Amino acid sequence: MGEVLFGLIMTLTFTLAAGIVIQEEGRTGARDMLVAILGCNLAWGIIDGLLYVLGEVFERGRMRRIGRAVRQAATDEEAQRLVADELDGMLQPMADDSARRGLYVAIVEKVRRDPATANVVQLADVMGGLTACWLVFACSFPAVLPFLFIDDPRLALRVSNALLIGLLFVVGWRAARDTLARPWLAGLTFMSVGVLLVVVAIALGG
């Protein structure tokens, strides 16, 4: 969802600011804008993909550091406290003290029993990075399609903007399925916030 939102907002920043260029340069300006959209989203997709891989490696490295601290702890209570510091914030709403303590004891026993492994880039990291790259790049396609089927550049631009804004609503609607939010309200919120961020980006020269 985050990658799709990022790609849509990036593309909208181009298309909403492109009216003047298309008005002055017509089809040539529209073609240049489409090349810029595809190139920019591809570049940011590659950047996002690499950052995803680095983020996964970093997170495993952080967990390895905690694992080493658990193995080196002088007492079981200290080791369990280290685990609790990491997990309590997430588990407190779902489990009482005794249940969490039992889980922390089991985690400490497993960490001490299993040897530390090397932190290397895994296939899942690479596939996740490629997925992130593709999602950002694919968000430029709805902006391009109207220009392939509509001869009037200004009309194509309006249709392109409408498609992108509509997709912001769809993303919010879909995201609400994982929460207790009302789908239509989430869709309107995503759409409104997305357009607002684009306006801010344009106003700041983005």
N, C-alpha and C positions, 0 to 999 in steps of 0.2 A: 504494500500500500504506500509506504513512504517513497519508494522509488518511482512509482507511477505518479504520485502527486508532484514529486520533484520534476519529473519529465514534462508533465502537463503545464505546470507553472512556468517552466523555462520556455516552452514553446509558445504559451500565451504571451509571454513578455515580448517575444519577437512579433507575433501576429498583431497584437493590439497596438503596437507602435509602428506598424508597417504601412498604415494608411497613407501617410505623406509620401513615402517612397514610391508606392504603387501609383498614386495620383500623378506624380511627376514623371515616372519612368515607364509606366504601363507594364506590359508583359516582361520587359527586360528586368524591371525592378522586382516583379513577382518571382522571376526565375532566380535572381540573385538571393532573394529572401529565402526561398525554399532550400537552396544550396547551403545557406548559412544555418538554417534550422537543422537540417540533417547533420551538417558537420559539427555544430555545437553540441547537439544531443549525443552524437557518437562520442565526441571527446569527453563529455561529462559522464557518459556511460562507462567508458574505459576507466576514468578516474574513480567513479563510484565502485566499480568492480574490484579494482586494486585495493581501495580502502576497505572493502568488505573482507577481502582475504587477510589483509593486515590486522583488521579488527578481530577476526576469528583466532589468528595466531596469538595476538596479544592477550585475548581473554583466556586461552588455554595456558599461556605463560603465567598469568595472574593466579589461576587456580593451582598451577604447579608450585608457585611460591607459597600459597596457603598450605598445600600438602606437605611441603618441606618443613614449614613451621610446626605443623601438627606432629610430624615424625620426631622433630627435635624438642617438643614440649617436655618439660621435666615431669609433669604429672598428667593423669588422665583428665582431671578437671580443667587444667590449662588448655589441653588439646580440644576439649569439648567447648570451651569458651571461644576459641578461635573459630570453630565451626558455627557456633551460635551467632557470633558477630557477623558472619557472612549470610546466614539464612534466616535469622529471627525476623527481620523486617518483612520477608515474604511469607513466612509460615505462621506468624502470630495470629492473623485473622482466621486461619483455617484449622489450627490445632492448639490444644491446651498445653500447659507446661510439661506435664508428664509425657505426653506423646512426643513433644519435640525433644525432650531429653533422651528418650529411648532411641529416636532417630539419630541424634548426634553421637550417641555411644556407638551405634552400628556404623556410622560413617567413619569415626575415628578408628575403629577396629579394621575396617576395610582399607583405609588409607595406609595404615601401618603395615598391613599384611601384603599389599600389592606394591611392587617396586615402581619407582618413578620411571616414566617413559620420556623419550626425546620429543621435543616440541617441533614438529616439522609441518610443512604445508601439506594438507591432505587433499584427496580428490574432491571431497565434499566442499572444501573451501573454494577450490577452483570452479566447481560447478555453480556454487552460490554466487561467485564473482561474475561468471558469465551470465547468469540469470539477471543479476542486478544491472549489468551493462545492457543486456537486451531490452529490459523493461524501460529503461530511460530512453534508449534509442527508438523503441517502438512507439513511444508517445508522440513522436514527430509525424508518424504516418497519417493520423487523422487531419493534421494541418495541411498535408500535401495533397491528399486525395481530391478535394474540391477543385484544385487548380488543374487537375488532369481531365476533368469532365465539364468544367464551366469556362467558357471563353472570356467572359467579362472578369478581369482581375479583381475589381472592387466587389462584385457580387461573390466571387469565390472566396475572397478574404472574409466577408461577413459570414458565409456558411462555415468557413474554417473556424472562426472564432466561436460560433454557436456550437459547433461540434465539441470543441475543447471545453467550453463552459459546461455543456451537457455531460461530458465525461467526468468532470469534477463532481457533479451531482451523483452520477452512477457509482463512483468510487466511495462517496460518503454513504450512499444507500447500501452498498455491499459491505462496508466496514461495520455498519450497525448490526449486521447479522451476528457478529461476534460479541456484541454487548447487549445491554438492556435498553439502548436508545431507540427512539422511534426512527425508522428508516427515512421517512420523508424529511424529518427535522435534521437528521445527520447529513442527508444529501444537501439540503439548503445551507447548512452550516459550512460544509466543505466547499461548496460552490462560492459562497459569500467570502469566506476567508481566503480562498484561492485567488479570487478576483482582486480582493483588497491587497494581497501580497504582490500581485502583478503590478497594480497601480503604484504601490510604494517602490517597487523595483524600477519601474519606468521613471518615476519622479526623481529617483536618486541616480539616474543615468545608467541603470542596468539593462 
